Amino acid sequence: MSSSHTFVDRFGLWSDDQHAQARELVRRIDSGEVDLVRFAWPDQHGILRGKTLVATEARSALWEGVNLTSTLLAKDTSHKTVFPVFTQGGGFAIEGLQGGADFTIVADPATFKVLPWSPRTGWILCDAYMADGRPCPFATRQILQRAVTQLDELGLDFIAGLEVEFHVFKLDDARMGLADSGQPGEPPRVSLLSHGHQYLTELRYDRVDTLMELLRSQLIALGLPLRSLEIEFGPSQFELTFGPTAGVMPADTMVLLRSAIKQICQRAGLHATFMCRPKIPNVMSSGWHLHQSLRRKSDGVNAFMPEPGGRDLSEIGMHYLGGLKAHALGAAALASPTINGYRRYRPFSLAPDRAIWARDNRGAMLRVLGGAGQNATRIENRVGEPTANPYLYLASQLFSGLDGIRHKTDPGPSADAPYETPAEQLPRSLSDALARLRQDEMLNAQMGKVFIDYLCHIKEAEIARFNLEVSEWEHREYFDMF
C-alpha cells in the first residue's frame, strides 16, 4: 500500500480524497469482490486502452501505476504508428518518449466500477504520466482537467448533459476468416434491428424492447445517469440521453458509455457503432448534442439563467455563447474528428452548417434553451459527432466559453432562419477543420501548440491514407465513361 516510495506518493499525484478512496478500494479487493481489474486509459481518440491485472497485482498497481508503451500515443484510427518512434525524441520532439519507452498510467480511485456484464471484473479510469511524474503532454483527460481548473478559479462548475445517437445492428457475420485480418480488419456483416423513419413511435420501441432493456439494466447497474431511451429517425438508429454531471465526469461518462454499449451488444450477438454515417441504405447521420451550462459554486444556482425581462441568457451566459460562436470553426475538428463525420453536415438536415446561435431552433449550431426562473437554462451545441474524444470536445467548449467571458464577446442576434442567415460556414471536410484548428491562436495557447501539432499530424496521416484509396463513387463515375 501507500508509502513515500510509490510512484503516486513520490510525485504527489493524488488528493487526500483519492488516497482515502484508494484505501477503500483495497479493502474491497481484499474482501474478494473482484478477480480482475481493468486499468483503462482514454487515448488521443478517446478509445479506451490499458491492461487487465489480477486482483492481487491490482492492489499494488493503484499506487505504482501501470506501464504502457509510448507507441500507443503514436497511433491513428487504424492503430498504425504514424510517428518515427525510434528516431531522436521518438518523433514527438519530447524527452522521454523516444524508442518506444514506457509511460505510466495512474488510476483515479473515484472512477472505480464493477462491470455488470463481466462477472467479478473491476474497471478504473487512469491518467497518463511521464517517468518523471509530469503529466503526459498528449493525455487528453488532463487537458480537460486544466480547463475545469480555470473555471474553478472563477467560482464556477461546468455542467453538461449528454444526448448521444448511435446504431445497433444484428451481427450476421463477424468476418473472422483468415483473409479478413488487416489494419483495420474487415468490418462485420450486419442486418437491421428496425426499419427507419418512425421517429419515437411506441410500436417501433416495443419491437426492440429486448435491446433497450439490456442497455437500461446494464447502464443503470454501471451507475451512469441514464434518463431516456429513444427510437431515432434512421434504420437501426437509437438515442440515449443522460442527466447533467459536473466537471470531467460528463467526458468520463461518454468514454465508458461507448465502450460499455459496444461490449454489451457484442455479447448479445449485436454490433453497436458510434460511426457518424454508416454506409447502409436510407441511413441517417448520428450526432452528439452537448448540453452545457455553468453553475455558481457559492449558491449552486445556474449562472446562465437570465433576469426576468432580460435576454435569453445571463450576461456571463451570453459571453460564453459568444466565445463558442467565435471559436466554432477552430473547434470543429475536436467536435467532429473523423473524415466520415463531415458527411453529416447537409442543409435543412437538423445538422448545422454555419457558426450561429438561435433560441430553441434545431437548425442552429448553438441552441439556447430555458429562460428566467428556469434552472435548466443551457446551451446545446449540435456540431459534434458521437466519435469525438469527449475530453477534447468538452475542453474546446470550456476554453472557447472562458475566452468569451474574458473578452466579453457579444454573440450577436438570434438567427431565426439558420440555413439562410449570413454567417461563417463550418468546415466541410476534416482537412478544412484541421487547417482552422491550426489557425485558432486561443485553442493553440490553451491546449498547447505541441499538442495541436501532434493531433493534426495523426489526423493528417489518416487523411493521407484515405486519399490513396479508390472509392466506389470514383469507380462508378469514371470507369465506363472514359
C-alpha positions as CSV (number, residue, x, y, z in Angstrom):
1,M,0.0,0.0,0.0
2,S,0.9,3.7,0.1
3,S,4.4,4.7,1.1
4,S,6.7,7.6,0.2
5,H,8.4,5.4,-2.3
6,T,5.5,4.7,-4.6
7,F,5.0,6.4,-7.9
8,V,1.9,8.2,-6.7
9,D,3.4,9.5,-3.5
10,R,6.8,10.3,-4.9
11,F,5.2,12.8,-7.3
12,G,2.2,13.8,-5.2
13,L,-0.4,12.7,-7.8
14,W,-3.4,12.2,-5.5
15,S,-5.5,14.3,-3.3
16,D,-6.4,13.3,0.3
17,D,-9.8,12.2,-1.0
18,Q,-8.2,10.0,-3.7
19,H,-5.9,8.4,-1.1
20,A,-9.0,7.6,1.1
21,Q,-10.8,6.2,-2.0
22,A,-7.8,4.0,-2.9
23,R,-7.7,2.6,0.7
24,E,-11.4,1.7,0.4
25,L,-10.8,0.1,-2.9
26,V,-8.0,-2.0,-1.5
27,R,-10.5,-3.1,1.2
28,R,-12.9,-4.2,-1.5
29,I,-10.2,-6.1,-3.4
30,D,-9.1,-7.8,-0.2
31,S,-12.7,-8.8,0.6
32,G,-12.6,-10.9,-2.6
33,E,-15.2,-8.8,-4.5
34,V,-13.3,-8.9,-7.8
35,D,-10.9,-11.3,-9.5
36,L,-9.6,-8.8,-12.2
37,V,-9.3,-5.0,-12.6
38,R,-9.1,-3.4,-16.0
39,F,-6.9,-0.3,-15.8
40,A,-8.3,1.8,-18.6
41,W,-6.8,4.9,-20.2
42,P,-8.5,7.1,-22.9
43,D,-6.1,7.6,-25.7
44,Q,-5.9,10.5,-28.2
45,H,-9.0,9.3,-30.0
46,G,-11.0,8.7,-26.8
47,I,-10.6,5.0,-27.2
48,L,-10.0,3.0,-24.0
49,R,-6.7,1.1,-23.8
50,G,-4.9,-0.4,-20.9
51,K,-4.1,-3.6,-19.1
52,T,-6.0,-6.1,-17.0
53,L,-4.5,-7.2,-13.7
54,V,-5.4,-10.0,-11.4
55,A,-6.7,-8.6,-8.1
56,T,-3.5,-9.2,-6.0
57,E,-1.5,-7.2,-8.6
58,A,-4.1,-4.5,-9.0
59,R,-3.8,-3.7,-5.3
60,S,-0.2,-2.5,-5.6
61,A,-0.7,-1.1,-9.1
62,L,-3.1,1.5,-7.6
63,W,0.0,3.3,-6.1
64,E,2.7,2.2,-8.5
65,G,0.7,2.8,-11.8
66,V,0.8,0.6,-14.8
67,N,3.4,1.0,-17.6
68,L,2.3,1.2,-21.2
69,T,4.4,1.6,-24.3
70,S,4.6,5.2,-25.7
71,T,3.9,3.9,-29.2
72,L,0.2,4.0,-28.1
73,L,0.5,7.7,-28.3
74,A,1.5,7.5,-31.9
75,K,-1.5,5.6,-33.3
76,D,-4.1,6.7,-35.8
77,T,-7.6,5.2,-36.0
78,S,-6.3,2.1,-37.9
79,H,-3.8,1.6,-35.0
80,K,-0.9,2.4,-37.3
81,T,2.1,4.1,-35.7
82,V,2.4,7.4,-37.6
83,F,5.4,8.9,-35.8
84,P,9.0,7.6,-36.2
85,V,9.3,6.4,-32.7
86,F,12.9,5.1,-32.9
87,T,14.3,8.5,-34.0
88,Q,15.7,11.1,-31.7
89,G,12.8,12.3,-29.5
90,G,10.6,9.5,-30.8
91,G,9.1,11.6,-33.5
92,F,7.4,13.7,-30.8
93,A,10.3,16.0,-30.0
94,I,9.6,15.4,-26.3
95,E,12.2,14.0,-23.9
96,G,11.3,10.6,-22.5
97,L,9.2,9.3,-25.5
98,Q,11.9,8.0,-27.8
99,G,12.5,4.4,-28.7
100,G,9.1,3.1,-27.6
101,A,9.8,4.0,-24.0
102,D,7.2,3.4,-21.3
103,F,4.8,6.0,-19.8
104,T,2.8,5.3,-16.7
105,I,-1.0,5.3,-16.2
106,V,-2.2,6.0,-12.7
107,A,-5.7,5.1,-11.6
108,D,-8.2,7.8,-10.4
109,P,-9.8,5.9,-7.5
110,A,-13.0,7.8,-7.7
111,T,-13.8,6.2,-11.1
112,F,-13.8,2.5,-9.9
113,K,-16.8,0.4,-11.2
114,V,-17.6,-3.3,-11.2
115,L,-18.7,-4.2,-14.7
116,P,-22.2,-5.8,-14.6
117,W,-21.7,-7.7,-17.9
118,S,-18.3,-9.2,-16.9
119,P,-18.6,-11.1,-13.6
120,R,-16.2,-10.2,-10.9
121,T,-14.3,-7.7,-13.1
122,G,-13.4,-4.2,-11.8
123,W,-12.7,-1.2,-14.0
124,I,-10.9,2.0,-13.3
125,L,-10.0,5.1,-15.3
126,C,-6.4,6.3,-15.4
127,D,-4.4,9.4,-16.2
128,A,-1.1,9.3,-18.1
129,Y,2.3,10.5,-16.6
130,M,5.8,10.5,-17.8
131,A,8.6,8.6,-15.9
132,D,9.5,11.8,-14.0
133,G,5.9,12.3,-12.8
134,R,5.0,15.1,-15.3
135,P,1.5,14.8,-16.8
136,C,1.9,13.3,-20.3
137,P,1.6,16.2,-22.7
138,F,-0.7,14.2,-25.0
139,A,-3.0,13.0,-22.3
140,T,-6.4,14.4,-23.3
141,R,-8.2,13.8,-19.9
142,Q,-5.7,16.2,-18.3
143,I,-6.3,18.9,-20.9
144,L,-10.0,18.9,-19.8
145,Q,-8.9,18.9,-16.2
146,R,-6.9,22.1,-16.9
147,A,-9.9,23.7,-18.4
148,V,-12.1,22.8,-15.4
149,T,-9.4,24.2,-13.1
150,Q,-9.6,27.6,-14.9
151,L,-13.3,27.6,-14.3
152,D,-12.8,26.7,-10.7
153,E,-10.8,29.9,-10.3
154,L,-13.9,31.9,-11.4
155,G,-16.0,30.1,-8.7
156,L,-17.9,28.1,-11.4
157,D,-18.7,24.5,-12.2
158,F,-19.0,23.1,-15.7
159,I,-22.3,21.2,-16.1
160,A,-23.0,19.0,-19.1
161,G,-25.7,16.5,-20.2
162,L,-25.2,14.0,-23.0
163,E,-27.6,13.3,-25.9
164,V,-26.0,10.5,-28.0
165,E,-27.2,8.9,-31.2
166,F,-25.8,5.5,-32.4
167,H,-26.7,2.5,-34.4
168,V,-27.2,-1.2,-33.3
169,F,-27.4,-4.0,-35.8
170,K,-27.8,-7.8,-35.8
171,L,-24.4,-9.3,-36.1
172,D,-24.7,-11.7,-39.1
173,D,-21.0,-12.4,-39.7
174,A,-18.1,-11.2,-37.6
175,R,-15.8,-11.7,-40.5
176,M,-13.2,-13.8,-38.7
177,G,-11.9,-15.7,-41.7
178,L,-8.1,-15.8,-42.2
179,A,-8.4,-13.3,-45.1
180,D,-10.4,-10.9,-43.1
181,S,-7.5,-9.8,-41.0
182,G,-6.0,-6.4,-41.7
183,Q,-5.2,-3.0,-40.3
184,P,-8.0,-2.4,-39.9
185,G,-9.7,-5.7,-40.4
186,E,-12.8,-6.3,-42.5
187,P,-15.9,-4.8,-40.7
188,P,-18.7,-7.2,-39.8
189,R,-21.7,-8.0,-42.0
190,V,-24.9,-6.8,-40.3
191,S,-28.6,-6.6,-40.7
192,L,-31.2,-4.2,-39.3
193,L,-32.9,-4.4,-35.9
194,S,-35.6,-1.9,-37.1
195,H,-36.7,0.0,-40.2
196,G,-36.3,3.7,-40.2
197,H,-38.5,6.8,-40.5
198,Q,-40.7,6.1,-37.5
199,Y,-39.1,8.5,-35.1
200,L,-40.2,8.0,-31.4
201,T,-43.1,5.6,-32.3
202,E,-44.0,3.3,-29.4
203,L,-44.6,0.3,-31.7
204,R,-41.1,0.5,-33.0
205,Y,-39.7,0.9,-29.5
206,D,-41.6,-2.3,-28.3
207,R,-40.1,-4.3,-31.2
208,V,-36.6,-3.5,-29.9
209,D,-37.5,-3.8,-26.2
210,T,-35.1,-6.6,-25.7
211,L,-32.2,-4.4,-26.7
212,M,-33.5,-1.4,-24.7
213,E,-33.9,-3.5,-21.6
214,L,-30.5,-4.9,-22.0
215,L,-28.9,-1.4,-22.2
216,R,-31.1,0.0,-19.5
217,S,-30.3,-2.6,-16.9
218,Q,-26.6,-2.7,-17.6
219,L,-26.0,1.1,-17.8
220,I,-28.0,1.7,-14.6
221,A,-26.0,-1.1,-12.9
222,L,-22.9,0.7,-14.1
223,G,-24.1,3.8,-12.3
224,L,-24.5,6.0,-15.4
225,P,-27.2,8.8,-15.1
226,L,-29.4,7.4,-17.9
227,R,-32.6,9.4,-18.5
228,S,-34.2,8.2,-21.7
229,L,-34.0,5.5,-24.4
230,E,-35.4,6.6,-27.8
231,I,-36.1,5.4,-31.3
232,E,-34.2,7.7,-33.7
233,F,-35.2,8.5,-37.3
234,G,-32.9,6.3,-39.2
235,P,-33.0,2.5,-39.6
236,S,-31.5,0.7,-36.6
237,Q,-30.7,4.1,-35.0
238,F,-31.2,4.9,-31.4
239,E,-30.6,7.7,-28.9
240,L,-29.8,7.7,-25.2
241,T,-29.9,10.9,-23.0
242,F,-28.1,11.3,-19.7
243,G,-28.6,13.7,-16.8
244,P,-26.2,16.6,-16.1
245,T,-23.0,15.9,-14.3
246,A,-20.1,18.3,-13.3
247,G,-16.5,18.9,-14.3
248,V,-14.7,16.0,-16.0
249,M,-17.5,13.5,-15.2
250,P,-19.5,14.0,-18.4
251,A,-16.5,13.1,-20.5
252,D,-15.7,10.1,-18.3
253,T,-19.3,9.0,-18.7
254,M,-19.0,9.2,-22.5
255,V,-15.9,7.1,-22.9
256,L,-17.3,4.4,-20.6
257,L,-20.7,4.6,-22.2
258,R,-19.3,4.0,-25.7
259,S,-17.1,1.1,-24.6
260,A,-19.9,-0.4,-22.5
261,I,-22.5,-0.3,-25.2
262,K,-20.2,-2.0,-27.7
263,Q,-19.2,-4.7,-25.2
264,I,-22.8,-5.3,-24.0
265,C,-24.1,-5.6,-27.6
266,Q,-21.3,-7.8,-28.8
267,R,-22.0,-10.3,-26.1
268,A,-25.7,-10.4,-27.2
269,G,-24.8,-11.1,-30.9
270,L,-25.3,-7.4,-31.9
271,H,-23.0,-4.8,-33.4
272,A,-23.1,-1.2,-32.0
273,T,-21.4,1.6,-33.8
274,F,-21.0,5.3,-33.0
275,M,-19.7,6.0,-36.5
276,C,-21.5,9.1,-37.7
277,R,-22.8,7.9,-41.0
278,P,-22.5,4.2,-41.7
279,K,-22.8,3.0,-45.3
280,I,-26.2,1.5,-45.2
281,P,-29.3,2.3,-47.4
282,N,-31.6,5.1,-46.1
283,V,-29.1,5.9,-43.4
284,M,-29.4,8.9,-41.1
285,S,-26.3,10.5,-39.6
286,S,-25.7,10.3,-35.8
287,G,-24.9,13.3,-33.8
288,W,-23.7,14.0,-30.3
289,H,-25.6,17.1,-28.9
290,L,-23.8,18.6,-25.9
291,H,-25.9,20.5,-23.4
292,Q,-23.8,22.8,-21.2
293,S,-24.1,25.4,-18.6
294,L,-22.2,26.9,-15.7
295,R,-23.2,26.7,-12.0
296,R,-22.1,29.1,-9.3
297,K,-20.2,27.3,-6.5
298,S,-21.3,29.8,-4.0
299,D,-25.1,29.1,-4.1
300,G,-25.4,26.2,-6.6
301,V,-27.5,28.4,-9.0
302,N,-27.3,28.1,-12.8
303,A,-25.1,31.1,-13.9
304,F,-26.7,31.1,-17.4
305,M,-30.2,31.9,-16.0
306,P,-31.3,35.4,-17.1
307,E,-33.1,38.0,-15.1
308,P,-36.8,38.4,-15.8
309,G,-37.3,40.6,-18.8
310,G,-33.7,40.2,-19.9
311,R,-32.0,38.4,-22.8
312,D,-32.1,34.7,-23.4
313,L,-29.1,34.1,-21.2
314,S,-27.5,36.0,-18.3
315,E,-24.6,38.4,-19.2
316,I,-22.0,35.7,-18.5
317,G,-24.1,33.2,-20.5
318,M,-24.2,35.5,-23.5
319,H,-20.4,36.0,-23.3
320,Y,-19.8,32.2,-23.1
321,L,-22.1,31.8,-26.1
322,G,-20.1,34.4,-27.9
323,G,-16.9,32.5,-27.2
324,L,-18.4,29.3,-28.5
325,K,-19.5,31.0,-31.7
326,A,-16.2,32.9,-32.2
327,H,-14.1,29.7,-32.0
328,A,-16.6,27.4,-33.6
329,L,-14.5,26.9,-36.8
330,G,-11.3,26.2,-34.9
331,A,-13.0,23.8,-32.5
332,A,-14.8,21.9,-35.3
333,A,-12.1,19.2,-35.7
334,L,-12.4,18.4,-31.9
335,A,-16.1,18.0,-32.1
336,S,-16.1,16.1,-35.4
337,P,-12.7,14.4,-35.7
338,T,-13.3,11.8,-38.5
339,I,-13.5,12.0,-42.3
340,N,-16.9,10.4,-42.1
341,G,-18.3,13.0,-39.6
342,Y,-18.3,15.7,-42.3
343,R,-20.8,13.6,-44.4
344,R,-23.4,14.8,-41.8
345,Y,-23.4,18.5,-42.5
346,R,-26.2,18.9,-45.0
347,P,-28.6,21.9,-45.3
348,F,-32.0,21.5,-43.8
349,S,-30.9,18.3,-42.1
350,L,-31.1,19.2,-38.4
351,A,-27.3,19.3,-38.6
352,P,-25.7,22.8,-38.5
353,D,-23.8,24.2,-41.5
354,R,-22.7,27.6,-40.1
355,A,-21.5,29.2,-36.9
356,I,-24.7,30.8,-35.5
357,W,-26.9,30.6,-32.4
358,A,-30.7,30.7,-32.1
359,R,-33.4,30.5,-29.5
360,D,-34.7,26.9,-29.5
361,N,-34.0,26.2,-33.1
362,R,-32.6,22.8,-34.1
363,G,-31.1,24.1,-37.3
364,A,-28.7,26.3,-35.5
365,M,-25.3,25.2,-34.3
366,L,-25.9,26.7,-30.8
367,R,-29.4,26.2,-29.5
368,V,-30.3,28.3,-26.4
369,L,-32.9,26.7,-24.1
370,G,-34.5,27.9,-20.8
371,G,-35.0,31.4,-19.5
372,A,-35.8,33.4,-16.4
373,G,-36.6,31.2,-13.4
374,Q,-35.6,28.0,-15.3
375,N,-32.7,26.3,-13.6
376,A,-32.2,24.1,-16.6
377,T,-31.2,27.1,-18.8
378,R,-28.4,25.9,-21.1
379,I,-26.7,26.0,-24.5
380,E,-27.0,22.9,-26.7
381,N,-24.1,22.6,-29.2
382,R,-25.3,20.4,-32.1
383,V,-22.0,20.3,-34.0
384,G,-20.5,17.2,-32.5
385,E,-20.4,13.6,-33.8
386,P,-20.5,10.6,-31.4
387,T,-16.9,9.5,-32.2
388,A,-15.4,12.7,-30.8
389,N,-12.8,12.4,-28.0
390,P,-15.1,13.7,-25.2
391,Y,-12.1,15.3,-23.3
392,L,-11.2,17.3,-26.3
393,Y,-14.7,18.2,-27.3
394,L,-15.6,19.4,-23.8
395,A,-12.3,21.2,-23.3
396,S,-12.8,23.0,-26.6
397,Q,-16.2,24.2,-25.3
398,L,-14.8,25.4,-22.0
399,F,-11.8,27.1,-23.4
400,S,-13.9,28.9,-26.0
401,G,-16.6,29.9,-23.5
402,L,-14.0,31.1,-21.0
403,D,-12.4,33.2,-23.8
404,G,-15.8,34.7,-24.5
405,I,-16.2,35.6,-20.8
406,R,-12.8,37.1,-20.5
407,H,-13.3,39.2,-23.7
408,K,-17.0,39.9,-23.1
409,T,-17.7,38.6,-26.6
410,D,-21.1,39.5,-28.0
411,P,-22.7,36.6,-29.9
412,G,-25.0,38.9,-31.9
413,P,-28.7,38.4,-32.5
414,S,-30.5,35.1,-32.7
415,A,-30.6,33.5,-36.2
416,D,-34.2,32.5,-36.7
417,A,-33.6,31.3,-40.3
418,P,-30.4,29.2,-39.5
419,Y,-29.8,27.9,-43.1
420,E,-30.2,31.4,-44.6
421,T,-28.6,33.7,-42.1
422,P,-25.2,35.1,-43.4
423,A,-22.5,33.6,-41.2
424,E,-19.2,31.8,-41.3
425,Q,-19.6,28.3,-42.8
426,L,-18.5,25.4,-40.7
427,P,-15.6,23.4,-42.2
428,R,-16.9,20.9,-44.9
429,S,-14.1,18.4,-44.5
430,L,-11.7,17.2,-41.9
431,S,-8.8,18.8,-43.8
432,D,-10.5,22.2,-43.7
433,A,-11.3,21.7,-40.0
434,L,-7.7,20.9,-39.1
435,A,-6.5,24.0,-41.0
436,R,-8.9,26.1,-39.0
437,L,-7.7,24.5,-35.7
438,R,-4.1,25.3,-36.5
439,Q,-5.2,28.9,-37.1
440,D,-7.0,29.4,-33.8
441,E,-4.5,31.1,-31.6
442,M,-6.6,30.7,-28.4
443,L,-7.0,27.0,-28.8
444,N,-3.3,26.5,-29.6
445,A,-2.4,28.6,-26.5
446,Q,-4.8,26.8,-24.1
447,M,-4.3,23.2,-25.4
448,G,-0.7,23.7,-26.2
449,K,0.7,24.2,-29.7
450,V,2.8,21.0,-29.3
451,F,-0.5,19.1,-28.6
452,I,-2.4,20.7,-31.5
453,D,0.5,19.9,-33.9
454,Y,0.6,16.3,-32.6
455,L,-3.1,15.8,-33.0
456,C,-3.2,17.3,-36.5
457,H,-0.3,15.1,-37.6
458,I,-2.2,12.0,-36.6
459,K,-5.4,13.1,-38.3
460,E,-3.5,14.2,-41.5
461,A,-1.9,10.7,-41.6
462,E,-5.5,9.3,-41.7
463,I,-6.5,11.7,-44.5
464,A,-3.4,10.7,-46.5
465,R,-4.3,7.0,-46.2
466,F,-7.9,7.8,-47.3
467,N,-6.7,9.8,-50.3
468,L,-4.8,6.8,-51.6
469,E,-8.0,4.7,-51.7
470,V,-10.1,4.4,-54.8
471,S,-13.7,4.9,-53.8
472,E,-16.8,3.2,-55.1
473,W,-18.0,6.6,-56.3
474,E,-14.9,7.2,-58.4
475,H,-15.2,3.7,-60.0
476,R,-18.8,4.2,-60.8
477,E,-18.3,7.8,-62.1
478,Y,-15.2,7.2,-64.4
479,F,-14.7,3.5,-65.2
480,D,-17.2,3.3,-68.0
481,M,-17.4,6.9,-69.1
482,F,-13.7,7.4,-70.0
